[in-house]
């Protein structure tokens, strides 16, 4: 079956999908995107992803291409036409087509592209854990915007691939880990404290990250949102990463340092299982409603 893409109002064969040469997403990376995972026919954390898409658009002063209620219909139709029950839906909006000038054009129509593809997470990765490497963080200072400007992330991911690692954790000038090239970073200290970095402009506030914090609250676990350095991470009892495509994935090596006993730790495994259970309570891509999850508790254990 040939893949189908949505491009500015039309469903077209994936091989024929194209945008104008002067689309500002191509010329300036003047656009934003979101990726929504589909698992067993369920859109994972869809509302939160669309809310973050709206925030990113607002931060760049780009108007939405279509109302969010229409976008929900489009992404379901793209998933349906591509018969994706396990995979990803990619949504991209740019400022649109205009003559190449750096300043915002006086008039431009927001461009919208939606694609979907099948992808199954390799269960061996979760069972055995993965390795990450550390690299300098060379990105801009508004990492909280999910911009399509991802060149430093691409270079970091390639460095990880060439090192035989799954991911690269980026390290700021202060020596503290910010996040991965496409994931958020977590550790469990020797004292049992669950740590992840606070959602400032220095990181993208991952949707899987926020859902997992809600789960942590429901489980009655304590956590702290603060920076942590490479040395502290290498001394951790456990480490893991979170993302829409990998869910919760244990990390068993950072650079050449073995984390814990070199196997996925009990908290990492439990949180992955709980996330997958909660995510199954979502809404199917065909629109069939499922029971809503319990309301998250207040995050009383979070650090100020």
GULUMZA-877325 format. One record per residue (C-alpha): residue in one letter; x, y, z. Coordinates in Angstrom, 3 decimals. Each point is the difference from the previous one (the first is absolute). Example, Ala and Ser with C-alpha at 12.3 -4.5 7.8 and 13.67 -1.06 7.14 Angstrom:
2
 residuo       xx       yy       zz
       a   12.300   -4.500    7.800
       s    1.370    3.440   -0.660
***
This chain:
304
 residuo       xx       yy       zz
       x    0.000    0.000    0.000
       x    1.375    3.408   -0.976
       x    0.251    2.590    2.753
       x   -2.236    3.071    0.064
       x    0.911    3.471    1.246
       x   -2.086    3.098    0.708
       x    1.399    3.220   -1.482
       x   -1.902    3.274    0.277
       x   -3.502   -1.327   -0.469
       x    0.691   -3.037   -2.175
       x    0.659   -3.682    0.661
       x    2.684   -1.003   -2.488
       x    2.284   -2.978   -0.634
       x    3.026    0.290    2.256
       x    2.352    0.002   -2.975
       x   -1.787    2.997   -1.495
       x   -0.206    2.027    3.219
       x    1.823    3.340   -0.338
       x    0.073    3.589    1.210
       x    1.062    3.177   -1.789
       x    3.710    0.778   -0.261
       x   -0.596    3.276    1.871
       x   -1.849   -1.573    2.902
       x    1.571    1.616    3.060
       x    0.360   -3.351    1.675
       x    2.454   -0.957   -2.739
       x    1.671    3.405   -0.235
       x    0.269    0.931    3.696
       x   -1.219   -2.957    2.092
       x   -2.826    2.433    0.787
       x   -2.440   -2.583    1.282
       x   -0.883   -2.492    2.706
       x   -0.973   -3.642    0.193
       x   -1.446   -2.702    2.205
       x    0.235   -3.790   -0.048
       x   -2.848   -2.078    1.437
       x    0.584   -3.684    0.597
       x   -2.673   -2.572   -0.826
       x    0.008   -3.225    1.994
       x   -2.530   -2.754   -0.649
       x   -2.165    2.497   -1.832
       x    0.062    2.593    2.791
       x    1.355    3.533   -0.363
       x    2.298    0.462    2.985
       x   -0.330    3.283    1.919
       x   -1.602    1.681   -3.017
       x   -1.568    2.942    1.821
       x    3.267    0.884    1.719
       x    1.913   -0.155   -3.290
       x   -2.499    2.271   -1.727
       x    0.075    2.414    2.922
       x    3.792    0.179   -0.255
       x   -0.306    0.520   -3.757
       x   -2.264    2.972    0.690
       x    2.502    1.402    2.478
       x    2.911   -0.350   -2.436
       x   -2.011    1.751   -2.714
       x   -0.879    2.823    2.366
       x    3.643    0.456    1.069
       x    0.988    0.472   -3.657
       x   -3.142    2.067   -0.771
       x   -1.175   -2.452   -2.647
       x   -3.747   -0.423   -0.408
       x   -1.283   -3.590   -0.088
       x   -0.603   -1.315   -3.513
       x   -3.345   -1.483    1.080
       x   -1.983   -0.057    3.251
       x    1.162   -2.710    2.404
       x   -3.297   -1.868   -0.341
       x    0.651   -0.261   -3.746
       x    3.612   -1.054    0.585
       x   -1.236   -2.882    2.158
       x   -2.095   -1.225   -2.932
       x    2.921    0.340   -2.413
       x    2.502   -1.946    2.077
       x   -2.505   -2.812    0.506
       x   -0.730   -0.124   -3.712
       x    3.706   -0.104   -0.848
       x    0.506   -2.822    2.492
       x   -3.038   -1.839   -1.403
       x    1.062    0.362   -3.626
       x    3.453   -1.326    0.883
       x   -1.443   -2.800    2.170
       x    2.233    0.938    2.908
       x   -0.897   -1.728    3.260
       x    3.523    0.142    1.417
       x    2.115    2.895   -1.138
       x    0.230    3.770   -0.147
       x   -1.942    2.960   -1.378
       x    2.165    3.004   -0.920
       x   -1.554    3.484   -0.061
       x    1.859    3.046   -1.329
       x   -1.142    3.592   -0.359
       x    2.144    2.759   -1.473
       x   -0.583    3.706   -0.499
       x   -0.678   -0.760   -3.648
       x    1.200    1.117   -3.415
       x    1.426    3.505   -0.487
       x    2.888    1.733   -1.790
       x    3.231   -0.674    1.870
       x    0.332    2.766    2.600
       x    1.046   -0.619    3.576
       x   -2.744    2.084    1.609
       x   -3.530   -1.387    0.192
       x   -1.875    0.435   -3.299
       x   -2.958    2.372   -0.003
       x   -2.192   -2.784   -1.346
       x    0.585   -3.737    0.055
       x   -2.245   -3.011    0.376
       x    1.142   -2.546    2.548
       x    1.067   -3.254   -1.632
       x   -1.072   -3.363    1.439
       x    1.494   -3.413   -0.712
       x   -1.085   -3.223    1.717
       x    1.543   -3.417   -0.585
       x   -0.246   -3.362    1.739
       x    2.147   -3.094    0.004
       x    0.114   -3.322    1.711
       x    2.571   -0.529    2.721
       x    0.247   -2.650    2.687
       x    2.292    0.615    2.975
       x    2.545   -2.802    0.269
       x   -0.848   -1.746    3.314
       x    3.638   -1.077    0.406
       x    0.986    3.624    0.622
       x   -2.216    0.168    3.076
       x    1.044   -3.450    1.215
       x    3.741    0.607   -0.302
       x    0.214    3.780    0.340
       x    1.918    2.376   -2.245
       x    3.199    2.019   -0.008
       x    0.158    3.767   -0.274
       x    2.980    2.249   -0.581
       x    0.496    3.571    1.168
       x    0.662    2.889   -2.403
       x    0.164    3.813    0.287
       x   -3.371    1.724   -0.313
       x    0.406    2.410   -2.930
       x   -3.659    0.931   -0.507
       x   -1.752    3.366    0.244
       x   -1.483    1.306    3.238
       x   -3.670   -0.749   -0.726
       x    0.042   -3.775    0.111
       x   -3.506    0.094    1.516
       x   -1.384    0.757   -3.489
       x   -0.349   -3.153   -2.107
       x    1.545    1.629   -3.038
       x    0.899   -1.823   -3.209
       x    3.502    1.487    0.376
       x    1.673   -3.224    1.131
       x    3.506    0.021   -1.484
       x    1.844   -0.275    3.359
       x   -2.336   -2.852    0.936
       x    0.719   -1.730   -3.300
       x    3.751    0.312    0.509
       x   -0.336   -1.321    3.546
       x   -2.100   -2.966   -1.064
       x    2.537   -0.819   -2.713
       x    2.819    0.155    2.577
       x   -1.941   -2.462    2.151
       x   -0.541   -2.313   -2.958
       x    3.686    0.047   -0.911
       x    0.890   -0.782    3.621
       x   -2.362   -2.981    0.032
       x   -2.344    1.750    2.447
       x   -3.760    0.517   -0.079
       x   -0.056    3.665    1.008
       x    2.185    2.986    0.871
       x   -0.613    2.007    3.165
       x    0.933    3.643   -0.503
       x    2.098    1.847    2.563
       x   -0.235    3.754    0.504
       x    2.881    2.390    0.670
       x   -0.625   -0.404    3.713
       x    0.775   -3.712   -0.236
       x   -3.618   -0.989    0.598
       x   -1.939   -2.388   -2.223
       x   -2.894    1.725   -1.744
       x   -1.702   -2.794   -1.964
       x    0.495   -2.475   -2.812
       x   -0.116    0.852   -3.677
       x   -3.570   -1.341   -0.129
       x   -0.786   -0.934    3.589
       x   -0.021    1.168    3.601
       x    2.606   -1.271    2.475
       x   -0.673   -1.526    3.440
       x    2.067   -1.551    2.772
       x   -0.625   -1.730    3.306
       x    2.624    0.977    2.585
       x    1.651   -2.529    2.340
       x   -2.350    1.329    2.710
       x   -3.006   -0.870   -2.171
       x   -0.883    3.534   -1.087
       x   -1.607    0.246   -3.449
       x    1.453    2.998   -1.844
       x   -0.811    1.726   -3.283
       x    0.735    3.510   -1.171
       x   -2.637    2.703    0.504
       x   -1.847    1.180   -3.161
       x    1.739    3.311   -0.679
       x    0.987    1.514   -3.353
       x    3.017   -2.335    0.056
       x   -1.996   -3.154   -0.738
       x   -3.083   -1.116   -1.873
       x   -2.636   -0.946    2.539
       x   -0.664   -3.491   -1.323
       x   -3.588   -1.215   -0.002
       x    1.072   -3.476    1.102
       x    2.000    1.739    2.735
       x   -3.047    1.857    1.329
       x   -2.218   -3.086   -0.146
       x    2.636   -1.989    1.869
       x    0.161    2.643    2.728
       x   -3.763   -0.374    0.419
       x    0.502   -3.749    0.344
       x    2.759    0.547    2.539
       x   -2.418    2.130    2.020
       x   -2.684   -2.675   -0.143
       x    2.499   -2.629    1.131
       x    0.895    2.154    2.999
       x    3.650    0.254   -1.045
       x    2.148    3.012    0.709
       x    1.960    1.843   -2.646
       x    1.898    3.232   -0.491
       x    0.329    2.180   -3.084
       x    3.565    1.298   -0.032
       x    3.137   -0.060   -2.156
       x    2.443   -2.878    0.366
       x    3.504   -0.347   -1.385
       x    1.751   -2.741   -1.930
       x    1.886   -1.300    3.039
       x   -3.189   -0.268    2.046
       x   -1.745   -1.769   -2.853
       x    2.809   -2.541   -0.274
       x   -0.273   -0.738    3.730
       x   -3.777   -0.449   -0.193
       x   -1.776   -3.120    1.184
       x   -2.163    0.106   -3.132
       x   -0.418    2.183   -3.058
       x   -2.567    0.152   -2.754
       x   -1.331    2.209   -2.765
       x   -3.508    0.889   -1.121
       x   -1.410    0.924   -3.405
       x   -3.144   -0.442   -2.070
       x    1.649   -2.644   -2.175
       x    1.935   -1.920    2.691
       x   -2.408    0.456    2.944
       x    2.140   -0.716    3.101
       x    3.327   -1.599   -0.920
       x    2.602   -1.141    2.578
       x    3.570    1.249   -0.409
       x    2.681   -2.425    1.176
       x    3.145    1.814   -1.207
       x    0.951    3.655   -0.216
       x    3.128    0.395   -2.133
       x    2.102   -2.894    1.363
       x   -1.468    0.031    3.512
       x   -2.300   -2.871    0.961
       x   -3.139    1.127    1.828
       x   -0.940   -2.119    3.023
       x    0.568   -3.657   -0.789
       x   -0.185    0.589   -3.742
       x   -3.618   -1.124   -0.249
       x   -3.289    1.954   -0.074
       x   -0.883    0.896    3.571
       x   -3.281   -0.795    1.764
       x   -1.297    3.583    0.023
       x    0.711    0.476   -3.702
       x   -1.780   -3.236   -0.841
       x   -2.974    0.814    2.209
       x   -0.413    3.514   -1.398
       x    0.139   -1.315   -3.559
       x   -2.700   -2.569    0.788
       x   -2.163    2.633    1.702
       x    0.384    2.446   -2.899
       x   -1.027   -2.624   -2.541
       x   -2.994   -0.948    2.136
       x   -1.131    3.621    0.340
       x    0.547    0.730   -3.696
       x   -2.314   -2.880   -0.931
       x   -2.871    1.990    1.573
       x    0.041    2.555   -2.822
       x   -2.230    0.378   -3.048
       x    0.291   -2.217   -3.054
       x    0.855    1.491   -3.372
       x   -3.462   -0.964   -1.184
       x   -1.467    2.251    2.675
       x   -1.378   -2.667    2.344
       x    0.073    1.386    3.501
       x    1.796   -1.840    2.778
       x   -0.330    0.565    3.740
       x    1.777    3.153    1.103
       x    2.985   -0.449    2.363
       x   -0.296    1.162    3.570
       x    0.816    3.647    0.569
       x    3.661    0.498    0.969
       x    0.792    0.955    3.554
       x    1.584    3.331    0.771
       x    3.759   -0.059   -0.286
       x    0.653    0.610    3.654
       x    3.327   -1.792   -0.013
       x    1.563    2.137   -2.703
       x    2.802    2.330    0.978
       x   -0.671    3.706   -0.163
***
